[in-house]
Structures are given as structure tokens and as C-alpha cells.
């Protein structure tokens, strides 16, 4: 965490120091001496010598103003990326990456494809963005509106006017980019914000309105830009990540736990359930994908555990909390009519369903260190 709290001036001076190469006369002498007995022998070629050298400019956006820029699918392929000193830009990074740092940017609209590690905003102001990542951090930032998918607890520090909503985005390669980045579309803690520097009597962050639409904050790329060929959608119904209510107040006291076990069609089945339930007026509160052990099953599923152990051993389970009056009976009906050939767990009655939900998601949060 030391780097997280370091000051900007120290960071930049350290970077300058690291970029200054030193070569001694001894180094030069060693480099001039041919290896082996045959001085006419061509130097040996290794596989890494033949690799195309990366140009740092391909992984950096610096000092731009009033333009639409970014990277198309297949151009980053898991590399780190840096954005700095940009003003009034539309930035679309439609690929998976290792990490992304954003420094000293003002009045920009930004979209990031899945990031395997951290997305770190520093000293930014008036930013509207769509982000999917393992870690989200913001330090010394003002007025950001973030549509977020984050596998861990998002963190802000010394920042004000921060607003968060659930990730809503689609482009054809996005599902593959989530997989390449090692992220699950079901593990999204977008509303569970940790503020390192809370101020008594003030709120440094809040949630966006429930009906907030990405298109109202981050418009689609200009039809004349390089991104016109990418089929982008900001409709919630097409989003790769399920739209969840998150930490907002629930409309009903009745929730139901619905669990799918590992299989070839788990993701498709979960999407089908969401469509079926939401079309009947029920609300998706939260989702989680997590691995379990037999002893975990006994603690979470209690009386149903024994019949589920063999299914738990097949791989991670995917759980959904659906909320609304009559949710339990509706989910049981959907399970029998739509998923009759699929092994699932559904809360048995509304008197125990709250315990089911709390037991599973408390376990999942502990497993994920939340």
C-alpha cells in the first residue's frame, strides 16, 4: 500500500531516476569482447531477440485535447496502459489490459475493456467512465461518474463528488476479454465503496440514480472515428455484466437464493433466469461466482448439503439474489419449468430464504476478502 499513499512529486522523480541508464567503462569493455574462440562467429539468436520491440507510444495517451482516441480490440492484448494530461477527450480502450493508470485528466469520457489488475485514477476531474477491473482506485479526484464492474472493493482516497453505477456495456469481443483478463461477470462489487478519507458529516461518494443510462454520460464514438466499425451497445439488456441493484434499498422484504452449479451452460442459464425473473417484475440484487468445499456447502446449504457435494466438486457455483414479493415461489416455478434438467438450488420458502441469501453471500464475501 506504500505506493498508494505516495505523493505525485515523489512518483515522478522516482520515474525520472529509473529512466536514467548508467554505463561504466568496464561495461563497455565487456560488451566489446567477442564470446567464444571464433571471433568471426555470428552471435547466437534467441527467441526473445526475434520478438518485435514494443513501442511505448502504443501503450500511452499523453497531452491530448478535444479528440476521440483509444485502442481497438486486439491491439493491447493484456499489456499495461497509461493515460495522462488529457482534456475534453473521448477515450475508448476496447481491449483487455494488465493495468491502467490515469493521471491529470480533465473533462473526459472514458471506456475501458476488462483490466486484469488495477485501474488507478489520480488527480483527475470531471470524468465520466465505464470500467471493468480487478481493483478500482481513485486518489485526489473530483466529480467522477463511474459505471463499474469491480471484483474487489472499490477504493477512493482524498476524493469528492464520486458517483457510482453498475457496469452496462457491450461490444462483440467483450465476453472474451473478460475471460482473458480472468474476471467473472458475476463478481461485481460496484456499490461497496471504501473511502480511506471520510469526512464527518459529508459524503464523498454516492450511487447514481437507478435509472441512469451510460449513453447519457459516455456517448457512443463519433461515426467518423476509428471506432465506427465496433458494434457498441450501452443498453442494459445487452450488457455483458448483469445489471444489479447493489447496495440500494430493497423494494421487498422477500428475497430468494438461486444457485447454478458448474457446467457448460452455467452463464447462459443464469442469463435466462435473469430474463425470466425480471420479466415478471423481480429485481436482481447481487450475483457471485465462487468455489466451495464440501464443508462450505454444509454451512451454507445446511439440510440440502449432502445432495449438492458432488456438484460443488465440479467447479465454481454461480448464485443470484432475486427480490420481490412472491420471489421464492416464482423462482421455484421457473426452476421446474425452465431448468428441469439442470441441477440447481432454490430457497424452499420465504421464512428461510433470507437466511439462505445471507449465508451464501456472507460466505462468498469472506472467500473474496471483502
N, C-alpha and C positions, 0 to 999 in steps of 0.2 A: 504493500500500500504506500511505500515511500514515494514512488513516482507519482502517485495520485495526488499527493499533497504538495509536491514541489512547485516552486514559483516559475512563472513563464520565463523570466530573465535567466534563471539558472538552467532551464531546459535548453534555451537557445545557445548559451555559452558552452554548455556541455556538447551540444551538437557540433559547434564550430571546432572544439578541441578534438573531437573524434574524427573530423574530416581532414585533419592536418597530418599528412603522411610524413614519416621521418625515414631517411635513408642514410646509413653511415658509409664511410669509405670501405669498411670491412664487408658490408653487404654488397657494394658494387664490385669488390674484388671477387667475392664468391660467385656472383652472378656471371662474371666474365669467364670463369674457369669451366671448360667443357667437361662433361661427365664421361667416364669410360676411357679406355685406352685409345680408341679410334676417334681422333678429333674431326674426321670427315663424316662421321656417322650422324644421320639426321636425328633430331630429338624425337623421343618416343611420344606418340599421340595417345592421349587418354580420352575416354568418352566425354568427360566433362570439358575437355578442351574444345570439343567439336560443337558444344551447345551454343546456340545463338545468344549473344550477350544482351541482357535486358537493358533497355533504355529507361533511366529513371523518369523521363518525361512521360512515358506511357502509364505511369502509376502515380501521377501528380497533376493536380489542377491548382495553379497559383496566379494570383493577381488578375483575375478576370472580372469583367463588368458588363452587365446588360447583354448576356449571351445565353444560348441554350447549348449545354455541353454534357459530356459524360462518357460512358463506355457501353458498348453494345454487348449482348450475350456472347460469351466465348472469347472475350478479349483480356479478362483478368485471370480467370481460371484459378482462383484461390490465392492470389497474390495480395500483399498489403496495398493500401491506397491512402493517399494524403490529399486533403483539400485545404487551402489556406488563402486568406486575403481576397476572398471573392465577394462581390457586391451585386445585388439585384440580378442574380443568375438563376436559371432553371437547370438543375443538375440531375441527370438520370444515370445511375450506375446499375445497369441491368445485368449483373453477373454476380457470382458468388466470390467472396474475397476472404482474406485471413483476418485482417483488422482494418479499421478506417479511423483516421484522426482528422478532425475538422477544427481549424483554428482561425479566429479573427474574421469570421464571415458575417455579413450583414444583409438582411432582407433577401434571403434566398429560399427557393423552393427545391427540395431535395428528395430523391427516391433512391434507396439502397436495396439491392438484392441481398440475399442472406449472407451474413457475416459470421464466420466460424468462431471468432473471438469477440473482441470488444469494439464498440463504436463509441468514440470519445469526443464530445463537443467541448471546446474550450474558448472562452472569450468571444462567444457568438451572440448575435442579437437579431430579433425579428426573423426567426427561422420557422418554416413550415416543412414538415418532412414525414416520409413513410420509411420505417426502419424495421428490419428483421435481424436479430443478432443473439449471440450468447450472453453478452453483457452490454448494458447501456449506461453510459456515464455522461454527466454534464457538469461543468465547473465554470463559475464566473460567467453564466449565461443569463440573458434576459429575453422574455417573451418568445417562448418556443411552443409550437403546437405540433405534437408528435403522435402519429398513428403507429403504434408499436406492437411488435411481436418480440418478446424477450424471454429467454429460457430461465434467467435468474432474476433476482430482484433489481429493478432499475434504481440507479443511484443519482441523486443530484447533490451538489455542494455549492454554497455561496451563489445560488441562482434564484431568480424570482420570475413570476409570471409564467410558470411552466404548466402546460396543459397536455393531458394525455388521452388518447382514444385507442380503440382496438384496431390493429392492422387490417386494412381492407385493400387488397391489390391483386392483380392478375396479369401475367404475360405468359406465353406458352412454355417457356423454359423454367418458370419459377419453381414448380414442384421438384424438378431435377436439381435445381440449385439448392433448395432446402436439404435435399439428401446429400449433395456434395459437401455442404457446409456442416453436416452432422447435426442438423436441427430438426426437431419434431414440430409439425404444425399444431399439435395438441398441447404443447407446453408453452403457454403464453401467460406471463405474469405482468401484463401491461399496466394494470391498475394498482399493483402492490408496490408503491414508490417508497424508497427510503431516503429521507432528507438528512444529510450529515450535519447541516447547519440550520436547524429550525429556529424560528424567531417567535418568542412568546406573544400570543395574541394575533399572529399573522399566519397566512397560508402561502407558502412559496409555490405550491403546486395544487392543481385541481384536475378534475376529469372534464373532458369535453362533453357537450350535450349528447345525449344518447342517440339523437338523430343526425349527428354530424356526418357529413359526407366528404370523403377525400377530395373529390373534384372541386369542392368549394374552397379548398386550401391549397392543393397542389394540382394545377391544371394539367391536362394531357400535353405531351410535347407538341411543339409547333409543327403543322403538316409539312412545312418546308425543311424541317431539321433532319439530321441523320437518323432519327428515331422513328420516322414515319412508317418504316416497314415492320416495326414491332407492334403486334396486336395487344394493346394495353386496355385493361378494364379496371375501373375503380368501383364497380357495383359490388355491394356486399354479398349478393347471392353468388357471385363468381369468384369471390376471394379464395385464395388457396388456404388461408388461415380462417378457421371458423370464427364468426362474429359472436363474441361473448359479452355478457352484461358486466362481468368483472365484479369490482367492489361496490358497485351501486346498490342501493336498497332494493331488496327483492319485492316483487309485487304480491307474492303469496307466501303463506307460511308452509306450504306443501312443496317439497322437492323430492325428486326421485333419482336414485343412482342407477345408471345403466352402464354395464361393463362388457366390452368385447375382448375376446382373447386372441392371441397371436394367430395369424393366418394370412393367406394370400389376399383376402378381400377385406381386411380389417378397416382400412381407411375408407374404402368405398362404402362399407356397411355403416360406418359412423356418419358419413355424409348423408346416407339415405335416412338414417334415424333423425338427423337434424332437420332434414327437409320434411319428413313425415310429422315430427312433433311441432315444428314451428308453423306448419300449415294449419295445425289445429289450435294455434294460439298460445302454445307453451314457449317459454323463454330459455335459451341456453345460457346458463350462468358461468360455468367453467368446464375445462377439459384437462386431462392429464394422461400422458403415456409414460409408464414406469414399470420396471421389472420388480417381481415379487418372489419371495421364497415361500415354501410351504408353511413355515411358522408365521410369516406375514399374513398369509391367507386366513389362518385360524384366528388371528387377532382382528382382521378386518371383516371377514365374511362370516365368522363365528359358526353357526349351525350348518351353513352351506359349504364350509371349507373343504370337507373331505372329498366331495364330488368335483371340486374345482382344482385340486392339487395337480393332477396330470395336465390340465390345460395351462396352468400357471407355468409349468416347466417348459412349455413350448416357446416362451418368449414374453416380451413386454405386453402388458394389458393396457387397453385404452378405455378410460372412464369419462362419462359425461354426467353433469348435473343439470336436470331439466326442472323448471319451476312453473307452478301454476296450480290452481285448484283442479283436482282430479288428475294430476300428473302421473301418479302411481298406476292407477287403473288404465289410463291411456297408454302408458309405456308397456304394461303387461299385454295389452291388446296388440300393440304394434309388434312386440316380440313374438307373439304366437302367430300372427297373420303374415308378417313380412320376413321374420328371421326364424321361421320354424325349423330350418335345417342347420342353424348356426348356434353354437354354444354361447350363451350369454348369461349374465347375472342381472336381475332386475329386483329392485326393492319389492318386498312382498306386500306391505301395507303401509299406509301413511302414518301409523303410530310408531313405526320403527324406521321409516325412510330417512328421517333427519339424522338418526344415529348412523345409518349406513353412509350417508354423504359425509358426515363429519369424520367417521373412522377412516374412510378411504382417503380423503383429501388431506387430512392431518398426517397420515402415513406418507402420502406422496410428497408433501412439503418437507417432511423430515428427511426423506430419501434424497431430495434435491437440495438440501441445505438451505431451505427458505425459512 
